[in-house]
Amino acid sequence: MCFYGPVQRRMGLLGFLRLSVWQNFLRARHRGFSGNVDGEGYILGSVFVIGAGDQGILLEHREKEFGDAVNLTAVMEAAGKISPRQSAE
């Protein structure tokens, strides 16, 4: 599923010149990353955990640069805060 939101956040070609981007790339490669890198390569990603009903956004992570990974512990904690929806009777 792809959701680009109202505004696509992009990092230009100069983003590849950042040392931290290369460090992220090398770390992922060292850990055996072999995922699909096809598609739009300049759009920065994001992760949202959205609660039920009126809970709203429980976690928001927007990449600041390529390879800026979300904290999985924070995602799991936010997901644990989602309260079940009560069915209308």
A tleap script that builds the chain and sets N, CA, C and O, in Angstrom:
source leaprc.protein.ff14SB
mol = sequence {
  NMET CYS PHE TYR GLY PRO VAL GLN ARG ARG
  MET GLY LEU LEU GLY PHE LEU ARG LEU SER
  VAL TRP GLN ASN PHE LEU ARG ALA ARG HIE
  ARG GLY PHE SER GLY ASN VAL ASP GLY GLU
  GLY TYR ILE LEU GLY SER VAL PHE VAL ILE
  GLY ALA GLY ASP GLN GLY ILE LEU LEU GLU
  HIE ARG GLU LYS GLU PHE GLY ASP ALA VAL
  ASN LEU THR ALA VAL MET GLU ALA ALA GLY
  LYS ILE SER PRO ARG GLN SER ALA CGLU
}
set mol.1.N position { 0.849 -1.172 0.000 }
set mol.1.CA position { 0.000 0.000 0.000 }
set mol.1.C position { 0.895 1.235 0.000 }
set mol.1.O position { 1.840 1.315 0.785 }
set mol.2.N position { 0.612 2.175 -0.853 }
set mol.2.CA position { 1.357 3.431 -0.913 }
set mol.2.C position { 0.428 4.580 -0.575 }
set mol.2.O position { -0.677 4.685 -1.108 }
set mol.3.N position { 0.885 5.428 0.307 }
set mol.3.CA position { 0.158 6.644 0.627 }
set mol.3.C position { 1.153 7.779 0.591 }
set mol.3.O position { 2.096 7.813 1.382 }
set mol.4.N position { 0.950 8.695 -0.312 }
set mol.4.CA position { 1.888 9.797 -0.457 }
set mol.4.C position { 1.428 11.047 0.274 }
set mol.4.O position { 2.170 12.027 0.337 }
set mol.5.N position { 0.220 11.035 0.827 }
set mol.5.CA position { -0.252 12.191 1.590 }
set mol.5.C position { -0.465 13.405 0.714 }
set mol.5.O position { -0.319 13.342 -0.507 }
set mol.6.N position { -0.812 14.510 1.349 }
set mol.6.CA position { -1.092 15.722 0.581 }
set mol.6.C position { 0.167 16.345 -0.019 }
set mol.6.O position { 0.088 17.041 -1.031 }
set mol.7.N position { 1.323 16.102 0.593 }
set mol.7.CA position { 2.572 16.681 0.100 }
set mol.7.C position { 3.639 15.592 0.076 }
set mol.7.O position { 3.912 14.956 1.094 }
set mol.8.N position { 4.236 15.383 -1.091 }
set mol.8.CA position { 5.327 14.419 -1.182 }
set mol.8.C position { 6.612 15.097 -0.725 }
set mol.8.O position { 7.005 16.131 -1.264 }
set mol.9.N position { 7.262 14.505 0.274 }
set mol.9.CA position { 8.529 15.034 0.758 }
set mol.9.C position { 9.640 14.312 0.021 }
set mol.9.O position { 9.713 13.084 0.043 }
set mol.10.N position { 10.497 15.069 -0.626 }
set mol.10.CA position { 11.559 14.478 -1.434 }
set mol.10.C position { 12.925 14.934 -0.954 }
set mol.10.O position { 13.076 15.999 -0.355 }
set mol.11.N position { 13.902 14.109 -1.230 }
set mol.11.CA position { 15.289 14.485 -1.019 }
set mol.11.C position { 15.942 14.415 -2.388 }
set mol.11.O position { 15.854 13.392 -3.068 }
set mol.12.N position { 16.576 15.460 -2.784 }
set mol.12.CA position { 17.178 15.523 -4.106 }
set mol.12.C position { 18.439 14.684 -4.232 }
set mol.12.O position { 18.860 14.004 -3.296 }
set mol.13.N position { 19.011 14.753 -5.390 }
set mol.13.CA position { 20.215 13.997 -5.704 }
set mol.13.C position { 21.356 14.334 -4.747 }
set mol.13.O position { 22.177 13.471 -4.438 }
set mol.14.N position { 21.415 15.564 -4.281 }
set mol.14.CA position { 22.472 15.957 -3.350 }
set mol.14.C position { 22.358 15.229 -2.012 }
set mol.14.O position { 23.325 15.172 -1.252 }
set mol.15.N position { 21.191 14.677 -1.725 }
set mol.15.CA position { 21.026 13.898 -0.502 }
set mol.15.C position { 21.947 12.692 -0.457 }
set mol.15.O position { 22.315 12.224 0.621 }
set mol.16.N position { 22.321 12.187 -1.632 }
set mol.16.CA position { 23.222 11.037 -1.687 }
set mol.16.C position { 24.647 11.399 -1.278 }
set mol.16.O position { 25.467 10.511 -1.047 }
set mol.17.N position { 24.944 12.679 -1.188 }
set mol.17.CA position { 26.284 13.109 -0.795 }
set mol.17.C position { 26.463 13.181 0.719 }
set mol.17.O position { 27.580 13.375 1.197 }
set mol.18.N position { 25.390 13.030 1.470 }
set mol.18.CA position { 25.484 13.088 2.929 }
set mol.18.C position { 26.170 11.841 3.477 }
set mol.18.O position { 25.869 10.721 3.064 }
set mol.19.N position { 27.086 12.048 4.403 }
set mol.19.CA position { 27.796 10.936 5.031 }
set mol.19.C position { 26.823 10.001 5.746 }
set mol.19.O position { 26.959 8.781 5.656 }
set mol.20.N position { 25.849 10.560 6.448 }
set mol.20.CA position { 24.909 9.727 7.209 }
set mol.20.C position { 24.075 8.826 6.303 }
set mol.20.O position { 23.702 7.725 6.707 }
set mol.21.N position { 23.778 9.275 5.093 }
set mol.21.CA position { 23.027 8.443 4.148 }
set mol.21.C position { 23.866 7.230 3.757 }
set mol.21.O position { 23.354 6.111 3.705 }
set mol.22.N position { 25.136 7.444 3.485 }
set mol.22.CA position { 26.027 6.335 3.130 }
set mol.22.C position { 26.232 5.397 4.314 }
set mol.22.O position { 26.329 4.183 4.134 }
set mol.23.N position { 26.299 5.948 5.520 }
set mol.23.CA position { 26.412 5.099 6.710 }
set mol.23.C position { 25.169 4.229 6.856 }
set mol.23.O position { 25.278 3.046 7.179 }
set mol.24.N position { 23.993 4.800 6.622 }
set mol.24.CA position { 22.743 4.026 6.670 }
set mol.24.C position { 22.752 2.925 5.619 }
set mol.24.O position { 22.357 1.793 5.896 }
set mol.25.N position { 23.205 3.258 4.413 }
set mol.25.CA position { 23.268 2.283 3.321 }
set mol.25.C position { 24.206 1.132 3.679 }
set mol.25.O position { 23.853 -0.037 3.524 }
set mol.26.N position { 25.401 1.470 4.159 }
set mol.26.CA position { 26.379 0.429 4.492 }
set mol.26.C position { 25.907 -0.438 5.657 }
set mol.26.O position { 26.135 -1.647 5.662 }
set mol.27.N position { 25.254 0.170 6.639 }
set mol.27.CA position { 24.725 -0.595 7.769 }
set mol.27.C position { 23.657 -1.587 7.284 }
set mol.27.O position { 23.654 -2.748 7.694 }
set mol.28.N position { 22.765 -1.132 6.424 }
set mol.28.CA position { 21.711 -2.006 5.897 }
set mol.28.C position { 22.313 -3.135 5.065 }
set mol.28.O position { 21.885 -4.285 5.171 }
set mol.29.N position { 23.296 -2.810 4.247 }
set mol.29.CA position { 23.932 -3.831 3.407 }
set mol.29.C position { 24.659 -4.862 4.274 }
set mol.29.O position { 24.597 -6.062 4.005 }
set mol.30.N position { 25.343 -4.389 5.310 }
set mol.30.CA position { 26.062 -5.287 6.221 }
set mol.30.C position { 25.093 -6.237 6.925 }
set mol.30.O position { 25.444 -7.381 7.213 }
set mol.31.N position { 23.883 -5.770 7.201 }
set mol.31.CA position { 22.872 -6.596 7.874 }
set mol.31.C position { 22.118 -7.493 6.903 }
set mol.31.O position { 21.205 -8.212 7.306 }
set mol.32.N position { 22.491 -7.458 5.627 }
set mol.32.CA position { 21.898 -8.362 4.656 }
set mol.32.C position { 20.681 -7.827 3.929 }
set mol.32.O position { 19.913 -8.612 3.373 }
set mol.33.N position { 20.476 -6.505 3.911 }
set mol.33.CA position { 19.324 -5.938 3.212 }
set mol.33.C position { 19.369 -6.334 1.748 }
set mol.33.O position { 20.368 -6.114 1.063 }
set mol.34.N position { 18.292 -6.911 1.279 }
set mol.34.CA position { 18.195 -7.266 -0.137 }
set mol.34.C position { 16.791 -6.963 -0.634 }
set mol.34.O position { 16.278 -7.642 -1.524 }
set mol.35.N position { 16.178 -5.947 -0.059 }
set mol.35.CA position { 14.796 -5.608 -0.390 }
set mol.35.C position { 14.649 -4.977 -1.755 }
set mol.35.O position { 15.623 -4.785 -2.482 }
set mol.36.N position { 13.438 -4.667 -2.080 }
set mol.36.CA position { 13.082 -4.061 -3.350 }
set mol.36.C position { 13.342 -2.560 -3.272 }
set mol.36.O position { 12.732 -1.862 -2.462 }
set mol.37.N position { 14.225 -2.077 -4.093 }
set mol.37.CA position { 14.498 -0.643 -4.127 }
set mol.37.C position { 14.009 -0.034 -5.441 }
set mol.37.O position { 14.474 1.030 -5.851 }
set mol.38.N position { 13.074 -0.711 -6.094 }
set mol.38.CA position { 12.483 -0.182 -7.325 }
set mol.38.C position { 11.512 0.935 -6.981 }
set mol.38.O position { 11.041 1.041 -5.849 }
set mol.39.N position { 11.224 1.754 -7.960 }
set mol.39.CA position { 10.213 2.791 -7.765 }
set mol.39.C position { 10.815 4.165 -7.588 }
set mol.39.O position { 11.957 4.416 -7.973 }
set mol.40.N position { 10.037 5.049 -7.004 }
set mol.40.CA position { 10.431 6.442 -6.810 }
set mol.40.C position { 11.470 6.517 -5.702 }
set mol.40.O position { 11.145 6.327 -4.530 }
set mol.41.N position { 12.690 6.787 -6.058 }
set mol.41.CA position { 13.783 6.757 -5.099 }
set mol.41.C position { 14.044 8.043 -4.356 }
set mol.41.O position { 14.909 8.077 -3.480 }
set mol.42.N position { 13.330 9.097 -4.675 }
set mol.42.CA position { 13.598 10.380 -4.034 }
set mol.42.C position { 12.553 10.755 -2.987 }
set mol.42.O position { 12.712 11.760 -2.294 }
set mol.43.N position { 11.480 9.958 -2.860 }
set mol.43.CA position { 10.420 10.267 -1.899 }
set mol.43.C position { 10.798 9.695 -0.542 }
set mol.43.O position { 11.106 8.509 -0.421 }
set mol.44.N position { 10.774 10.542 0.472 }
set mol.44.CA position { 11.076 10.111 1.834 }
set mol.44.C position { 9.864 9.397 2.422 }
set mol.44.O position { 8.723 9.779 2.160 }
set mol.45.N position { 10.112 8.372 3.207 }
set mol.45.CA position { 9.028 7.578 3.773 }
set mol.45.C position { 8.580 8.067 5.138 }
set mol.45.O position { 9.155 8.995 5.707 }
set mol.46.N position { 7.549 7.426 5.646 }
set mol.46.CA position { 7.040 7.756 6.974 }
set mol.46.C position { 6.276 6.565 7.530 }
set mol.46.O position { 5.873 5.662 6.797 }
set mol.47.N position { 6.088 6.588 8.848 }
set mol.47.CA position { 5.312 5.560 9.538 }
set mol.47.C position { 4.358 6.265 10.490 }
set mol.47.O position { 4.765 7.144 11.250 }
set mol.48.N position { 3.098 5.880 10.445 }
set mol.48.CA position { 2.094 6.420 11.360 }
set mol.48.C position { 1.408 5.261 12.059 }
set mol.48.O position { 1.100 4.246 11.434 }
set mol.49.N position { 1.166 5.409 13.360 }
set mol.49.CA position { 0.305 4.487 14.096 }
set mol.49.C position { -0.901 5.316 14.493 }
set mol.49.O position { -0.785 6.286 15.242 }
set mol.50.N position { -2.062 4.924 13.981 }
set mol.50.CA position { -3.286 5.695 14.192 }
set mol.50.C position { -4.230 4.878 15.059 }
set mol.50.O position { -4.538 3.727 14.750 }
set mol.51.N position { -4.683 5.482 16.138 }
set mol.51.CA position { -5.563 4.808 17.080 }
set mol.51.C position { -6.996 4.746 16.585 }
set mol.51.O position { -7.356 5.352 15.576 }
set mol.52.N position { -7.789 4.007 17.311 }
set mol.52.CA position { -9.202 3.846 16.975 }
set mol.52.C position { -10.000 5.067 17.422 }
set mol.52.O position { -9.649 5.738 18.392 }
set mol.53.N position { -11.071 5.337 16.699 }
set mol.53.CA position { -11.988 6.409 17.089 }
set mol.53.C position { -11.308 7.758 17.200 }
set mol.53.O position { -10.687 8.231 16.249 }
set mol.54.N position { -11.429 8.376 18.369 }
set mol.54.CA position { -10.886 9.715 18.596 }
set mol.54.C position { -9.459 9.709 19.125 }
set mol.54.O position { -8.962 10.758 19.537 }
set mol.55.N position { -8.791 8.578 19.128 }
set mol.55.CA position { -7.427 8.530 19.656 }
set mol.55.C position { -6.445 9.334 18.809 }
set mol.55.O position { -5.475 9.883 19.332 }
set mol.56.N position { -6.690 9.402 17.538 }
set mol.56.CA position { -5.807 10.170 16.665 }
set mol.56.C position { -4.485 9.473 16.389 }
set mol.56.O position { -4.389 8.248 16.461 }
set mol.57.N position { -3.471 10.260 16.075 }
set mol.57.CA position { -2.155 9.733 15.732 }
set mol.57.C position { -1.387 9.442 17.018 }
set mol.57.O position { -1.158 10.336 17.833 }
set mol.58.N position { -0.996 8.193 17.188 }
set mol.58.CA position { -0.270 7.777 18.385 }
set mol.58.C position { 1.240 7.813 18.171 }
set mol.58.O position { 1.998 7.946 19.132 }
set mol.59.N position { 1.680 7.697 16.930 }
set mol.59.CA position { 3.103 7.778 16.608 }
set mol.59.C position { 3.246 8.294 15.188 }
set mol.59.O position { 2.508 7.891 14.290 }
set mol.60.N position { 4.189 9.175 15.000 }
set mol.60.CA position { 4.482 9.717 13.672 }
set mol.60.C position { 5.992 9.748 13.495 }
set mol.60.O position { 6.710 10.327 14.310 }
set mol.61.N position { 6.465 9.124 12.429 }
set mol.61.CA position { 7.891 9.155 12.090 }
set mol.61.C position { 8.004 9.504 10.615 }
set mol.61.O position { 7.468 8.797 9.761 }
set mol.62.N position { 8.695 10.580 10.320 }
set mol.62.CA position { 8.939 10.979 8.931 }
set mol.62.C position { 10.438 10.954 8.691 }
set mol.62.O position { 11.210 11.547 9.445 }
set mol.63.N position { 10.846 10.258 7.629 }
set mol.63.CA position { 12.267 10.216 7.303 }
set mol.63.C position { 12.810 11.619 7.096 }
set mol.63.O position { 12.199 12.439 6.411 }
set mol.64.N position { 13.961 11.885 7.694 }
set mol.64.CA position { 14.642 13.155 7.474 }
set mol.64.C position { 15.659 13.017 6.350 }
set mol.64.O position { 16.010 13.995 5.689 }
set mol.65.N position { 16.128 11.783 6.141 }
set mol.65.CA position { 17.063 11.466 5.066 }
set mol.65.C position { 16.880 9.996 4.724 }
set mol.65.O position { 16.226 9.262 5.464 }
set mol.66.N position { 17.450 9.565 3.613 }
set mol.66.CA position { 17.323 8.172 3.202 }
set mol.66.C position { 17.886 7.255 4.282 }
set mol.66.O position { 18.985 7.484 4.788 }
set mol.67.N position { 17.139 6.232 4.626 }
set mol.67.CA position { 17.609 5.249 5.593 }
set mol.67.C position { 17.365 5.611 7.042 }
set mol.67.O position { 17.844 4.917 7.939 }
set mol.68.N position { 16.629 6.682 7.292 }
set mol.68.CA position { 16.302 7.098 8.659 }
set mol.68.C position { 15.176 6.191 9.160 }
set mol.68.O position { 14.001 6.455 8.904 }
set mol.69.N position { 15.537 5.129 9.869 }
set mol.69.CA position { 14.573 4.090 10.249 }
set mol.69.C position { 13.780 4.472 11.494 }
set mol.69.O position { 14.270 5.176 12.377 }
set mol.70.N position { 12.558 3.994 11.537 }
set mol.70.CA position { 11.695 4.199 12.702 }
set mol.70.C position { 12.147 3.275 13.834 }
set mol.70.O position { 12.673 2.191 13.583 }
set mol.71.N position { 11.944 3.702 15.066 }
set mol.71.CA position { 12.252 2.900 16.244 }
set mol.71.C position { 11.127 1.870 16.412 }
set mol.71.O position { 9.994 2.232 16.729 }
set mol.72.N position { 11.441 0.596 16.200 }
set mol.72.CA position { 10.409 -0.447 16.246 }
set mol.72.C position { 9.810 -0.613 17.636 }
set mol.72.O position { 8.640 -0.976 17.764 }
set mol.73.N position { 10.591 -0.354 18.674 }
set mol.73.CA position { 10.057 -0.420 20.037 }
set mol.73.C position { 8.973 0.633 20.225 }
set mol.73.O position { 7.935 0.363 20.830 }
set mol.74.N position { 9.215 1.837 19.702 }
set mol.74.CA position { 8.222 2.912 19.800 }
set mol.74.C position { 6.958 2.556 19.025 }
set mol.74.O position { 5.852 2.876 19.461 }
set mol.75.N position { 7.115 1.894 17.875 }
set mol.75.CA position { 5.950 1.470 17.086 }
set mol.75.C position { 5.122 0.462 17.876 }
set mol.75.O position { 3.897 0.574 17.941 }
set mol.76.N position { 5.788 -0.519 18.475 }
set mol.76.CA position { 5.071 -1.541 19.239 }
set mol.76.C position { 4.389 -0.940 20.469 }
set mol.76.O position { 3.274 -1.334 20.810 }
set mol.77.N position { 5.048 0.010 21.136 }
set mol.77.CA position { 4.432 0.664 22.292 }
set mol.77.C position { 3.202 1.463 21.873 }
set mol.77.O position { 2.174 1.431 22.550 }
set mol.78.N position { 3.311 2.182 20.750 }
set mol.78.CA position { 2.172 2.959 20.257 }
set mol.78.C position { 1.031 2.036 19.850 }
set mol.78.O position { -0.132 2.322 20.134 }
set mol.79.N position { 1.358 0.930 19.188 }
set mol.79.CA position { 0.318 -0.021 18.777 }
set mol.79.C position { -0.378 -0.619 19.993 }
set mol.79.O position { -1.574 -0.906 19.948 }
set mol.80.N position { 0.365 -0.806 21.076 }
set mol.80.CA position { -0.223 -1.334 22.303 }
set mol.80.C position { -1.190 -0.369 22.970 }
set mol.80.O position { -1.995 -0.781 23.805 }
set mol.81.N position { -1.124 0.911 22.612 }
set mol.81.CA position { -2.015 1.923 23.191 }
set mol.81.C position { -3.339 2.048 22.439 }
set mol.81.O position { -4.233 2.777 22.869 }
set mol.82.N position { -3.462 1.345 21.327 }
set mol.82.CA position { -4.706 1.417 20.559 }
set mol.82.C position { -5.802 0.721 21.352 }
set mol.82.O position { -5.690 -0.456 21.692 }
set mol.83.N position { -6.856 1.463 21.638 }
set mol.83.CA position { -7.964 0.859 22.377 }
set mol.83.C position { -8.974 0.303 21.387 }
set mol.83.O position { -9.244 0.914 20.353 }
set mol.84.N position { -9.530 -0.855 21.708 }
set mol.84.CA position { -10.490 -1.470 20.790 }
set mol.84.C position { -11.727 -0.596 20.620 }
set mol.84.O position { -12.201 0.029 21.569 }
set mol.85.N position { -12.231 -0.567 19.411 }
set mol.85.CA position { -13.460 0.204 19.141 }
set mol.85.C position { -14.642 -0.517 19.744 }
set mol.85.O position { -14.752 -1.740 19.662 }
set mol.86.N position { -15.505 0.238 20.339 }
set mol.86.CA position { -16.738 -0.320 20.891 }
set mol.86.C position { -17.791 -0.314 19.784 }
set mol.86.O position { -17.981 0.691 19.100 }
set mol.87.N position { -18.468 -1.440 19.619 }
set mol.87.CA position { -19.499 -1.501 18.587 }
set mol.87.C position { -20.728 -0.718 19.043 }
set mol.87.O position { -21.114 -0.766 20.211 }
set mol.88.N position { -21.329 0.000 18.107 }
set mol.88.CA position { -22.543 0.780 18.410 }
set mol.88.C position { -23.725 -0.177 18.510 }
set mol.88.O position { -23.946 -1.010 17.632 }
set mol.89.N position { -24.467 -0.042 19.582 }
set mol.89.CA position { -25.632 -0.927 19.755 }
set mol.89.C position { -26.897 -0.138 19.712 }
set mol.89.O position { -27.982 -0.705 19.840 }
savepdb mol mol.pdb
quit
